[in-house]
Amino acid sequence: MNAVDTNVFIYALDADEPSKQAKAQALLDQLVQKPAETILLWQVAGELLSFLRKWESAGLLVAADVEAYFHDVLTMFPLRFPAAAIFAMSFELRSCFSLSHWDSMLLAACQDADVDLLYSEDLDPSTDYNGVRILNPFA
């Protein structure tokens, strides 16, 4: 099972980063072709909406565009809600790998959802995070 980190969805919109934008859009287009193989983690959806709201507050997006893009993302992949067990998993991941709070929560949500491949630029692609591999789509 695959999951996509928030940064990929952000770069898909970010015209200030044309190279990353093209790579993010190509990856999402590829993954949408087989939507049963990829999930949208609840944490990622929440982080994405928060980021879009910041762009809205800065005048970079209007509310209708925030809602439209967020709706598009919600329809790409099944939304997966975490179980309470992710908190214990997060403590273990944070301890084992010296991760930030949010990175450990993201990886715990991946483990809980049986994700074995996370597309992200924010984590070390050479580390196996207890069965979750990282692939940086921008490398």
Backbone bond lengths (Angstrom), bond angles and torsions (degrees), N, CA, C in turn:
res aa  C-N    CA-C-N  psi(-1)  N-CA   C-N-CA  omega(-1)  CA-C   N-CA-C  phi
1 M - - - 1.449 - - 1.529 108.70 -
2 N 1.326 116.99 143.02 1.461 124.16 179.31 1.525 110.84 -109.28
3 A 1.319 115.12 156.96 1.460 122.55 169.36 1.522 107.59 -143.30
4 V 1.318 115.54 158.81 1.460 122.16 -177.33 1.523 107.86 -122.94
5 D 1.329 115.93 131.29 1.464 121.17 179.27 1.535 109.93 -77.24
6 T 1.291 115.48 161.13 1.455 123.07 -177.35 1.517 112.20 -54.19
7 N 1.331 117.35 -40.41 1.463 120.14 -174.60 1.521 112.57 -59.28
8 V 1.319 118.58 -31.13 1.464 120.79 179.32 1.533 110.28 -66.94
9 F 1.324 116.66 -44.31 1.463 120.16 178.35 1.524 111.76 -64.50
10 I 1.327 116.90 -36.75 1.467 121.11 178.71 1.520 110.49 -66.87
11 Y 1.325 117.17 -47.78 1.465 119.77 -179.63 1.527 111.94 -63.36
12 A 1.312 117.48 -29.26 1.471 119.59 178.09 1.525 111.30 -60.98
13 L 1.323 117.23 -23.35 1.470 122.70 178.48 1.523 113.93 -99.75
14 D 1.320 117.49 -18.48 1.459 122.54 -166.89 1.527 112.48 -83.73
15 A 1.318 116.05 96.97 1.465 121.40 179.50 1.528 112.20 -69.49
16 D 1.338 117.89 -14.16 1.462 121.12 177.02 1.524 111.74 -74.41
17 E 1.319 116.97 -13.59 1.468 123.04 179.14 1.536 108.03 -124.25
18 P 1.347 118.46 71.03 1.464 120.10 -171.62 1.527 114.67 -60.13
19 S 1.318 118.12 -35.98 1.467 120.01 179.52 1.527 110.73 -66.99
20 K 1.330 115.79 -47.49 1.462 119.90 178.59 1.523 110.83 -67.75
21 Q 1.314 117.31 -35.63 1.457 120.77 178.25 1.529 110.09 -59.95
22 A 1.323 116.96 -46.93 1.467 120.94 -179.39 1.523 111.03 -63.04
23 K 1.322 116.84 -42.26 1.474 120.31 179.70 1.524 111.39 -66.61
24 A 1.327 116.67 -41.30 1.467 120.54 179.50 1.525 110.59 -65.29
25 Q 1.316 116.68 -44.29 1.464 120.16 179.24 1.524 111.11 -63.59
26 A 1.330 117.26 -40.87 1.467 120.91 179.48 1.530 110.58 -64.64
27 L 1.319 116.90 -41.90 1.465 120.35 178.83 1.523 110.62 -63.45
28 L 1.311 117.33 -47.82 1.467 120.22 -179.36 1.529 110.74 -62.82
29 D 1.327 116.75 -40.58 1.472 120.07 176.83 1.529 110.80 -60.12
30 Q 1.319 115.95 -41.65 1.475 121.12 179.23 1.529 110.65 -65.01
31 L 1.315 117.29 -46.48 1.464 120.87 -177.05 1.523 112.23 -68.43
32 V 1.321 117.27 -33.24 1.463 121.05 -179.95 1.536 110.62 -65.44
33 Q 1.313 116.76 -23.54 1.466 119.86 179.06 1.529 112.20 -64.93
34 K 1.341 116.09 -24.99 1.463 122.11 177.57 1.530 108.49 -132.08
35 P 1.342 117.32 69.49 1.467 120.56 -172.34 1.529 114.21 -64.26
36 A 1.308 118.75 -21.39 1.466 120.82 179.73 1.527 111.74 -70.91
37 E 1.332 117.46 -14.41 1.469 121.61 -177.73 1.527 112.84 -94.06
38 T 1.329 117.50 -5.21 1.464 121.84 -175.77 1.523 108.92 -131.87
39 I 1.331 115.52 142.61 1.464 120.36 175.79 1.525 109.55 -122.09
40 L 1.315 114.80 159.71 1.454 122.28 172.55 1.521 106.68 -105.50
41 L 1.315 115.95 116.16 1.462 120.61 179.37 1.532 109.55 -75.99
42 W 1.327 115.54 141.02 1.460 121.20 -178.68 1.520 110.92 -55.42
43 Q 1.321 118.16 -42.92 1.465 122.20 -179.32 1.528 110.41 -59.92
44 V 1.323 117.08 -42.39 1.458 121.23 179.47 1.523 109.85 -63.93
45 A 1.322 117.22 -43.63 1.466 120.44 178.36 1.525 110.50 -59.70
46 G 1.323 116.92 -43.79 1.465 121.00 178.93 1.515 112.57 -64.48
47 E 1.327 117.22 -43.51 1.462 120.99 178.59 1.525 110.59 -64.81
48 L 1.319 116.66 -40.09 1.453 120.59 179.57 1.534 110.92 -62.35
49 L 1.314 117.01 -47.27 1.456 119.94 179.93 1.527 110.96 -62.50
50 S 1.312 117.55 -39.57 1.461 121.22 177.29 1.526 110.82 -61.12
51 F 1.325 116.91 -43.45 1.463 121.12 179.65 1.527 110.90 -65.63
52 L 1.330 116.58 -43.32 1.461 120.21 178.59 1.526 111.09 -61.63
53 R 1.332 116.56 -37.89 1.468 120.25 177.49 1.529 111.18 -65.07
54 K 1.340 116.99 -34.37 1.474 120.15 176.19 1.519 110.37 -65.20
55 W 1.339 116.94 -41.87 1.465 120.11 175.97 1.532 110.31 -63.14
56 E 1.320 116.58 -37.79 1.465 120.75 177.50 1.536 109.81 -62.75
57 S 1.325 116.85 -46.77 1.473 121.08 179.91 1.522 111.93 -62.52
58 A 1.331 116.29 -30.49 1.463 120.93 179.40 1.524 112.46 -84.78
59 G 1.331 117.06 -0.51 1.452 120.83 179.63 1.517 114.52 81.53
60 L 1.330 117.83 12.06 1.459 121.34 -179.14 1.528 112.77 -85.79
61 L 1.315 116.64 -21.18 1.462 123.27 176.91 1.515 108.58 -139.13
62 V 1.304 116.52 152.95 1.463 120.57 172.16 1.524 107.67 -98.28
63 A 1.312 116.46 160.33 1.468 121.56 -175.21 1.527 112.23 -55.11
64 A 1.323 117.06 -39.76 1.469 119.92 -179.61 1.527 111.64 -63.23
65 D 1.340 117.06 -36.54 1.467 120.32 178.28 1.527 111.31 -70.74
66 V 1.330 116.53 -37.58 1.471 120.32 175.98 1.518 109.12 -59.03
67 E 1.309 115.81 -50.31 1.461 120.14 -178.43 1.528 111.72 -63.93
68 A 1.310 117.50 -40.89 1.472 120.94 -178.56 1.525 111.12 -66.01
69 Y 1.335 117.91 -46.66 1.457 119.97 -179.45 1.526 110.17 -65.72
70 F 1.322 116.43 -43.06 1.463 119.12 179.91 1.529 110.27 -61.97
71 H 1.305 117.51 -41.58 1.469 120.96 177.28 1.530 110.16 -61.81
72 D 1.335 117.49 -41.88 1.468 120.85 178.07 1.522 111.19 -59.38
73 V 1.324 116.62 -43.13 1.467 120.58 179.67 1.528 110.28 -64.79
74 L 1.322 116.64 -42.08 1.468 120.09 179.88 1.527 112.69 -62.34
75 T 1.318 116.58 -26.00 1.465 119.29 -179.93 1.526 112.84 -89.57
76 M 1.325 118.29 -8.96 1.470 121.16 -178.78 1.519 112.51 -69.46
77 F 1.343 115.16 -45.84 1.461 120.88 -172.08 1.523 110.06 -140.51
78 P 1.319 117.24 156.41 1.469 119.41 176.45 1.535 110.62 -63.26
79 L 1.316 115.45 135.70 1.463 121.39 178.50 1.517 109.05 -82.49
80 R 1.336 116.22 129.96 1.464 121.04 -178.22 1.518 109.28 -115.15
81 F 1.320 115.32 124.23 1.461 122.14 176.49 1.527 108.97 -92.89
82 P 1.334 118.05 140.85 1.458 120.49 -179.07 1.530 112.33 -80.41
83 A 1.301 114.35 156.17 1.462 121.33 172.58 1.535 108.38 -90.75
84 A 1.312 115.88 164.18 1.470 120.55 -179.65 1.529 112.30 -61.18
85 A 1.325 117.20 -21.43 1.466 121.58 -179.22 1.528 112.85 -63.11
86 I 1.329 117.34 -17.25 1.470 117.44 -177.77 1.520 112.04 -65.51
87 F 1.315 118.07 -23.37 1.460 118.75 179.86 1.522 111.03 -66.29
88 A 1.312 117.58 -44.52 1.465 120.87 176.68 1.522 110.38 -64.16
89 M 1.329 116.52 -41.75 1.468 120.28 177.67 1.528 110.49 -61.37
90 S 1.325 116.29 -39.20 1.457 121.24 -179.45 1.527 111.43 -63.48
91 F 1.333 116.69 -42.30 1.470 119.44 177.17 1.527 110.65 -59.43
92 E 1.321 116.42 -44.12 1.469 120.68 -179.32 1.531 110.85 -64.56
93 L 1.323 116.91 -46.60 1.464 120.43 -179.64 1.520 111.63 -63.12
94 R 1.321 116.29 -42.33 1.472 120.59 -179.98 1.530 110.31 -62.00
95 S 1.316 115.74 -41.84 1.460 121.04 -179.69 1.525 111.87 -68.82
96 C 1.317 116.63 -45.53 1.477 121.10 -176.09 1.519 112.89 -70.20
97 F 1.325 117.24 -36.81 1.462 120.49 -170.38 1.526 114.12 -117.33
98 S 1.317 118.64 6.58 1.475 122.76 -179.94 1.527 111.75 52.60
99 L 1.324 115.57 49.35 1.459 121.77 -177.63 1.523 111.21 -91.72
100 S 1.330 114.49 160.56 1.455 119.36 171.50 1.525 108.66 -70.40
101 H 1.321 115.51 166.34 1.465 120.09 178.93 1.525 110.98 -56.29
102 W 1.342 117.32 -51.64 1.465 120.35 -173.88 1.519 112.34 -70.14
103 D 1.338 117.85 -34.29 1.471 119.10 176.14 1.525 110.91 -66.80
104 S 1.321 116.87 -40.05 1.466 118.95 178.47 1.532 110.88 -67.09
105 M 1.321 116.89 -35.83 1.471 119.78 176.83 1.530 111.02 -67.22
106 L 1.326 117.03 -40.40 1.464 121.15 178.61 1.527 110.90 -63.01
107 L 1.309 116.52 -46.22 1.469 119.83 179.98 1.524 111.33 -67.53
108 A 1.325 117.44 -35.66 1.466 120.26 176.14 1.526 110.10 -64.20
109 A 1.327 116.76 -41.13 1.470 120.05 177.15 1.526 110.26 -63.30
110 C 1.325 116.85 -36.98 1.470 120.30 175.73 1.524 110.52 -62.35
111 Q 1.320 116.58 -48.14 1.467 119.87 179.15 1.525 110.73 -59.35
112 D 1.310 116.97 -44.76 1.460 122.07 -178.96 1.528 111.40 -60.41
113 A 1.330 116.98 -33.08 1.464 122.14 -177.24 1.525 112.92 -95.72
114 D 1.326 117.17 9.09 1.475 121.94 -178.89 1.522 112.88 61.49
115 V 1.322 116.43 32.81 1.462 121.43 174.91 1.522 107.21 -81.06
116 D 1.326 116.06 128.82 1.461 118.82 176.10 1.531 112.42 -111.71
117 L 1.342 117.32 -6.62 1.462 121.24 177.63 1.518 109.58 -138.61
118 L 1.337 115.11 118.49 1.461 122.30 177.88 1.523 108.24 -112.74
119 Y 1.328 116.05 123.60 1.463 121.39 175.33 1.521 107.75 -85.27
120 S 1.344 116.26 114.83 1.460 120.77 -176.50 1.520 109.91 -161.33
121 E 1.327 115.76 149.28 1.465 119.55 173.03 1.526 111.04 -100.46
122 D 1.326 117.21 -1.06 1.460 120.86 -171.06 1.527 115.37 -94.99
123 L 1.315 117.96 -6.60 1.457 120.73 -177.43 1.520 109.98 -125.89
124 D 1.320 116.21 162.38 1.457 122.53 -176.11 1.527 111.06 -73.87
125 P 1.344 118.17 115.87 1.465 119.77 -178.70 1.528 114.12 -71.15
126 S 1.327 117.93 -11.82 1.459 119.48 179.98 1.532 112.29 -90.64
127 T 1.320 117.15 -3.78 1.460 121.37 -178.04 1.527 110.43 -100.61
128 D 1.313 116.10 135.44 1.466 122.04 171.76 1.528 106.11 -94.05
129 Y 1.311 115.96 108.62 1.457 122.01 -178.03 1.528 109.50 -87.78
130 N 1.315 115.60 75.87 1.468 122.04 179.72 1.528 112.07 50.18
131 G 1.320 114.90 47.91 1.458 120.26 176.83 1.512 115.20 98.48
132 V 1.330 117.73 -5.43 1.471 121.03 176.93 1.524 108.09 -105.00
133 R 1.327 115.89 117.43 1.457 122.30 176.32 1.524 109.42 -93.89
134 I 1.320 115.94 152.51 1.469 122.36 179.77 1.509 108.29 -113.08
135 L 1.318 116.13 135.11 1.457 121.33 172.22 1.510 107.93 -125.39
136 N 1.330 115.92 119.36 1.461 121.29 179.66 1.524 108.16 -86.41
137 P 1.325 117.83 108.38 1.459 119.79 -177.18 1.528 113.56 -72.17
138 F 1.337 117.57 -6.46 1.456 121.35 -177.54 1.517 112.50 -104.85
139 A 1.314 117.63 -1.57 1.473 121.16 -177.79 1.509 110.74 -76.27
